[in-house]
Amino acid sequence: MQLLTKTIVKRLPALGTTDAKGLPAVAQVKFFTPDSGWTWYAAEFDGTDIFWGLVIGYYKEFGTFSLSELQSVRGALGLPVERDRHFEPTPLAALFKQCPNVPEG
């Protein structure tokens, strides 16, 4: 699966441009491991490799992650990271609240 399409890249604001928005920033794309509990929501992209957004794994936290990292990660059964083709852009605040049982990192 292609993790990023040209359409998604065009939708993603440049890295650092939504800082002032904080939690109202909008995740434009969702990546996940189908065989473990990790999810990455990207709200910004540097156009090459680095995203900023929300990561939900052992903890939920805001920060950067890389496309190259997502392409190399494998879950417990060896499955690669996928892009949620049905994900609709969603404010990070709403996504953060969806996981009340995951501690903040």
Helices and strands as residue ranges (DSSP letters): H 6-11, G 19-21, E 26-27, E 29-32, E 39-45, E 50-56, E 60-66, H 67-72, E 82-83, E 90-91, H 92-97
